């Protein structure tokens, strides 16, 4: 193996030093323990008039509701506790009564089930309709991080569907 010349080694070291500086691999003189500034996450916005929730199935009047339609039902501020994998989480948001939404659609007498469907993926949950109609605390919440979600204080966390877009009665 041939011996490297000192000039070649110097050139290689200078190239490596320049590359590391260009890639940001050197200290900027600030403390290495500096806390990075978090990048703000924009709050999802809804275009006025955009349908945010469909209510369909065994109803007298299928609904395609905008955010304004939902808010016109009557907004209240709620604080609910949700147990997820043994952890306690708190949901605080503005919400409307799920029963008021269902009353607006007019549930047919043959209906026995309600399905909540997430618009971002295929996640959905079906429960007995009586679980909703017998509980005046069931709500549809408006959250910045999870969009619309059903708030079901007497149900397991898996029933609480985030990014709720469709409710189907059957």
N, C-alpha and C positions, 0 to 999 in steps of 0.2 A: 504494500500500500504506500502510495507516495505521501510525502510530508507536505502539509499545507503551509503556504507562505504566510507570514504575519499580515501582509496587506490583504490577502484573501479573507483571513479570519476577521480582520477589522471591518471589511466591507460587509460580510455576512452579519456581524453584530449590529452594524448601523442599520441594515435593512430590517432586521428583526425588531430593533428598537423603534424605527419609524412605523413599522406595521402595527406594533402594539399600541403606539400613541394614536394612530389613525383609527384603530378599533376601540379606543376608549379603555385600554387595559392598564393605563397608568393612573396614578393618583392625581387629582386636580388640585391638590394642596389643601382640600377640605378634609375634615375628619372622616376616616373610614367608617365611623360609627354614626354618621349622619342619617337621620330618618328620612326615607324618601317621601315626597309629597304625593298623596294619593290623587289619582286622576278622577275628576268628578264624573259620575255616571249620569247621563242625561235622563230626566224623568220622561217616561213614555207619554206621548201626547196623542190625543184623539181628535181627528178632524171633525169639526162640527157637522152633524148630520150623519156621521158614520155609524153604521149598525155595530153595536158592541155585544149584543146578546139576543139570541133567537130562542123563543119558547114555542115548542111544537109538539105534535103527537096527539094524544087524546085530550085536546082542548077545543073549546068552542070557537075561540079566536086566536089563531097563531099570531105570535108577536115577533117583530123585528125591532128591537129597542135601541135607541141612541142613548148616549150618556144623559142627555137632557131629559129624555123620556123616563129613564130610571130615577133621576133626581126629582122629577115632578111627582113621583109616588110619595116622597117624604123621606128626607135624609135624617139620620140620627148618627151620633158618634158612639161607637162601641169599643169595649175592651174585653177581649176574650183570652182565655188561657188554652193553649194547645200542647198536648204531650206528643212529642215526636221522638221515637227510639229512646225513651226514658228521660229525655230532656224536656224541660218546660220552656215553651216559647210563648211570647205574648203578641197578640194581634190587636193593634189599635188603629182604627180607621173609621171613615164615614161609611155608612151602609144604608140599605133599604131593606124592608121586610120581604123575605122570600115569599111568605104567604100572600102578601099584598100583590106581588108580581103574578103569582099563580091565580089569585082571585081575578085579576085583570084579564088573564087568558081564559078563565072559565074552565075549570077541570071537569071533564065528563065523568058521570057517575060510575062508569065501568073501569076507570083508572085505578091502578093499585101500586104502580112503581114510578120512580123518578130517576132519571139518568142525568148526571152532570158530565159534560164533555169539555176537555181542554182543547183550545184551538191551536196550540203550538205542536202538539203531538197527538198520539192516539189514546192518551190516558183518559179513562172515564170510570165512573163509579155509579152503580145502580143500588138504590135502597128502597125499602117500602115507602110509599108515598105518605102513609100515616105517620112515619117518623118526622116528617116535615110539618104536616098539617096539625099535629098535636103539640108542636113546640113553637111558641110565639117568639122565641129567641133566634130562630133560624133566619139568616140574613144573607144578602149579597153585598160583600164589602168591596170598596174601591181602594186598592193599594197601589202605590207607585212602583213597587218592585215586583209584584206578582199579578198586576192587572186586576180584573174582577175575580173574586173567589167566593165560593159558598162558605158561610160560617155556620158550622153545625156543632154547637156546644155539647150536645149529648151523643155525638158520634166519634168514632175512632179517627185519628189524624189522617188516615188514608182516604177517608170520605171527603175531606176538605180539598176541593179541586182548585188549583191555581190557574190563572189565565182562562177562566171559565168563558166559554163562548156559546154553548148550546145547552139548553135544558129540554129533555124529551120526556114527556109523560106517556106512560103506557098502561 
